[in-house]
Amino acid sequence: MAPAPATNRAVQRALALLSAVSVDGAGRGLSDLARDTDLPASTAPRILHTLQNGGFVRRDAAGRFHAGGELLVLAAEAMRNLPVYRVAEPRLPALVDELDETANLGVIDERDHVLYLAQVPSRHPVRHVSWRGRTIPATGSAIGAALRGEEGATGYTVRRDAI
């Protein structure tokens, strides 16, 4: 049996807090963040203060924490530098025009979830919008089936190794 990879507890805690801060656009309170990340009430503020000093989280006047500018810059740069994003994202509006349907750009991540990278909504009055940044299980979803190339799936797909 192979040994478990080494991890750094402080980094794991900071990443857990960044994830928890990022899930709610209205911001999250300190006690909610500590509880949701299973961190002691004395540890969470120290890590959040460090993240705040680095610009990765910000605290509003009500004391709620939000994703900070540095975190948003990192996310935007990482996404812009994905080859699939650079190739596909500019073509989504033409796809919407051609098919008269919403066009989504997604990838399957290491947890077997689809991560929506971009979306151009159709002009239909009823449609899904604002899926960018969301994840859903690949299993049982149309986009997951299309990305996996499952028989009977509809949708345009490009394999990662083809780019």
C-alpha positions as CSV (number, residue, x, y, z in Angstrom):
1,M,0.0,0.0,0.0
2,A,1.4,3.4,-1.0
3,P,1.8,6.0,1.7
4,A,-0.6,8.9,1.8
5,P,0.8,12.1,0.2
6,A,2.2,14.6,2.6
7,T,-0.1,17.6,3.3
8,N,0.3,20.8,5.1
9,R,-2.5,21.4,7.6
10,A,-2.2,25.2,7.5
11,V,-2.6,25.3,3.8
12,Q,-5.5,22.9,3.9
13,R,-7.2,25.1,6.5
14,A,-6.6,28.3,4.4
15,L,-8.0,26.6,1.2
16,A,-11.0,25.4,3.1
17,L,-11.7,28.9,4.3
18,L,-11.2,30.3,0.7
19,S,-13.7,27.7,-0.6
20,A,-16.2,28.5,2.1
21,V,-15.9,32.3,1.5
22,S,-16.4,31.9,-2.2
23,V,-19.7,30.0,-2.1
24,D,-21.9,32.9,-1.1
25,G,-21.9,36.3,-2.9
26,A,-23.6,37.9,0.1
27,G,-20.6,37.1,2.3
28,R,-20.1,34.8,5.2
29,G,-19.7,35.5,8.9
30,L,-16.8,34.4,11.0
31,S,-18.7,31.9,13.1
32,D,-20.4,30.3,10.0
33,L,-17.0,30.0,8.3
34,A,-15.4,28.4,11.4
35,R,-18.3,26.0,11.8
36,D,-18.5,25.1,8.1
37,T,-14.8,24.3,7.9
38,D,-14.5,22.6,11.3
39,L,-11.9,25.1,12.5
40,P,-11.6,26.2,16.1
41,A,-13.0,29.7,16.8
42,S,-9.4,30.8,17.6
43,T,-7.9,29.5,14.4
44,A,-10.3,30.8,11.7
45,P,-9.8,34.5,12.5
46,R,-6.0,34.2,12.3
47,I,-6.1,32.5,8.9
48,L,-8.7,34.9,7.6
49,H,-6.6,37.9,8.8
50,T,-3.6,36.5,6.9
51,L,-5.8,35.9,3.8
52,Q,-7.2,39.4,4.1
53,N,-3.7,41.0,4.4
54,G,-2.8,39.2,1.1
55,G,-6.0,40.5,-0.6
56,F,-7.5,37.0,-1.0
57,V,-10.5,37.8,1.2
58,R,-12.1,41.1,2.1
59,R,-14.3,42.0,5.0
60,D,-17.2,44.3,4.6
61,A,-18.6,46.8,7.1
62,A,-20.9,44.2,8.5
63,G,-18.0,41.9,9.3
64,R,-18.9,39.4,6.5
65,F,-16.1,37.9,4.5
66,H,-16.0,37.8,0.6
67,A,-13.6,36.6,-2.1
68,G,-10.9,39.3,-2.4
69,G,-9.4,40.9,-5.5
70,E,-6.3,38.7,-5.5
71,L,-8.4,35.5,-5.4
72,L,-10.5,36.8,-8.3
73,V,-7.4,37.7,-10.3
74,L,-5.9,34.2,-9.8
75,A,-9.2,32.6,-10.8
76,A,-9.5,34.8,-13.9
77,E,-5.9,34.3,-15.0
78,A,-6.1,30.5,-14.5
79,M,-9.3,30.3,-16.6
80,R,-8.0,32.6,-19.3
81,N,-4.9,30.5,-19.6
82,L,-6.8,27.2,-20.1
83,P,-6.3,26.1,-23.7
84,V,-9.9,24.9,-23.9
85,Y,-11.2,28.3,-22.7
86,R,-9.1,30.3,-25.1
87,V,-10.2,28.2,-28.1
88,A,-13.9,27.7,-27.2
89,E,-15.1,30.8,-25.3
90,P,-15.0,33.2,-28.3
91,R,-17.0,30.7,-30.4
92,L,-19.9,30.4,-28.0
93,P,-22.0,33.3,-29.4
94,A,-21.9,31.9,-32.9
95,L,-23.0,28.5,-31.5
96,V,-26.0,30.2,-29.9
97,D,-26.8,31.9,-33.1
98,E,-26.6,28.7,-35.1
99,L,-28.5,26.5,-32.7
100,D,-30.8,29.0,-31.0
101,E,-29.9,27.3,-27.6
102,T,-27.8,28.2,-24.6
103,A,-24.1,27.3,-25.1
104,N,-22.1,26.2,-22.2
105,L,-18.3,25.5,-21.8
106,G,-17.5,23.0,-19.2
107,V,-14.8,20.6,-18.2
108,I,-14.8,17.5,-16.0
109,D,-12.7,18.0,-12.9
110,E,-10.7,15.5,-10.8
111,R,-13.8,14.9,-8.6
112,D,-15.9,13.8,-11.6
113,H,-17.9,17.0,-11.6
114,V,-18.5,19.3,-14.5
115,L,-17.2,22.8,-13.9
116,Y,-18.9,25.5,-16.0
117,L,-16.3,27.9,-17.3
118,A,-18.5,30.1,-19.5
119,Q,-22.1,30.4,-20.8
120,V,-23.9,32.4,-23.4
121,P,-27.6,32.2,-22.9
122,S,-30.1,31.7,-25.7
123,R,-32.7,34.4,-26.5
124,H,-35.5,32.1,-25.2
125,P,-37.6,33.6,-22.4
126,V,-37.0,30.5,-20.2
127,R,-33.4,29.6,-19.8
128,H,-30.6,28.8,-17.3
129,V,-28.2,31.6,-16.8
130,S,-25.2,32.4,-14.5
131,W,-23.8,28.9,-14.3
132,R,-20.2,30.1,-14.7
133,G,-18.2,28.8,-11.8
134,R,-20.8,26.2,-10.7
135,T,-20.1,22.5,-10.5
136,I,-22.5,19.6,-10.9
137,P,-21.9,15.9,-10.8
138,A,-20.9,14.6,-14.2
139,T,-22.9,11.4,-13.7
140,G,-26.6,11.9,-14.6
141,S,-26.1,15.3,-16.3
142,A,-26.4,16.0,-20.0
143,I,-23.2,18.0,-20.2
144,G,-21.4,15.2,-18.3
145,A,-22.6,12.6,-20.7
146,A,-21.6,14.8,-23.7
147,L,-18.1,15.5,-22.3
148,R,-17.7,11.8,-21.7
149,G,-18.9,10.9,-25.2
150,E,-21.6,8.6,-23.9
151,E,-23.8,7.0,-26.4
152,G,-27.0,9.0,-27.0
153,A,-25.6,12.2,-25.5
154,T,-26.2,15.3,-27.5
155,G,-23.9,18.3,-27.6
156,Y,-20.6,19.4,-29.1
157,T,-17.6,18.2,-27.3
158,V,-13.8,18.5,-27.6
159,R,-11.5,16.2,-25.8
160,R,-8.8,17.9,-23.7
161,D,-6.0,15.9,-25.4
162,A,-7.3,17.2,-28.8
163,I,-6.4,20.8,-27.9
